[in-house]
Amino acid sequence: MSLSDAELRRYSRHLSLPEIGVAGQEKLQAARVLVIGTGGLGSPAALYLAAGGIGNLGVLDFDRVDESNLQRQVLYDTASIGMPKAELARMRLAALNPELQLQAHQIELCAGNVREIFDNYDIIVDGSDRIATRYLVNDACVIYGKSLVSAAIHRFEGQAMTYVPGRAPCYRCLFPQIDAAATPNCADAGVLGVLPGVMGAIQATEVIKLVVGFGLPLIGRLLTYDALEMRFQELRFARRVDCAVCGERPSIIAPQDPPGFCTADELRRVRSISAAQLAARVKATGQPISLIDVREPAEFAASHLPRAINIPLDTIEQHGRQLPHAGTVIFMCRSGVRSRQACALASRMGVSEAWQLEGGLLAWKAEVDPSLRL
Ligand SMILES: [Zn+2]
């Protein structure tokens, strides 16, 4: 028996459960689990996994703690503001359970580093808030044969599902493509602070069940939670033979970054101009300035700024050579999310004076021209 006296005391409530017992606790001790994103979902998931005795636990996050995170990211406290999340999470988990092997990955996951990181783990917990990362993680789990417990949250709703190699449909079986219209979510939707607590705890539950091997995992079932109605529902789904990653003839055989993927660093480096500043620049003569509206054609057709040209975000990379490489280029969208991404892509393609309209056309309507129809 490999459990010490201290561990027998610490895990005594697990040991009393016939479904876990000493043998189950030893499996937990030998488990290798990575939590991606130590935010709203990753905080409770990692805390419960560490408390429950997952012996080798990694946490991955590239971000730093922001004051607005504290409403739901329970790994951190007020003194954490501005500090790197992954390392802080590791310290907090070590204080909770000093016997664990803990690893902090203060890095942004991408196609180039996912294999090296995943090599050290058997189960991946996806708590990232970026849809591009969710697809990358799913594809990597299928390709490298890792189990995956995925969850997502939006306003008052959460969803969760589990993937086990060879036994289950994957995330892409359920949602085959990244929805281009939904990806750059222009509305900062908000989230009920306690919602990720529920979903992150569900993720930790699934991991413990998978490791020990009891109960029924969320395989082929998408669990949805509606906090407003206080209702759980499940949607059953099957493996698709034409799934791009787990199907009969997969087209995705290596993890890849989606088209238009920008790193957090690239997004952070984007320069912004306010609506009032832009209005002044447009009026001033002699300064060459190009206005590029990156919304969808139907949005552009409804209303746009004079002299603006329409290059939807998902075609920016194809238009790389045609982008104006001289003078100032201002990218704009409805609220400023898509334009930030477009601006980062343009900078990468060599547009040196790329800026984005802060707050988008909503800000323009509020500050400059109320007649704009949005
Ligand atoms: Zn699939």
Boltz pocket constraint, residues with backbone or C-beta under 6 A from the ligand:
constraints:
  - pocket:
      binder: B
      contacts: [[A, 169], [A, 170], [A, 171], [A, 172], [A, 173], [A, 174], [A, 239], [A, 240], [A, 243], [A, 244], [A, 245], [A, 246], [A, 247]]
      max_distance: 6.0
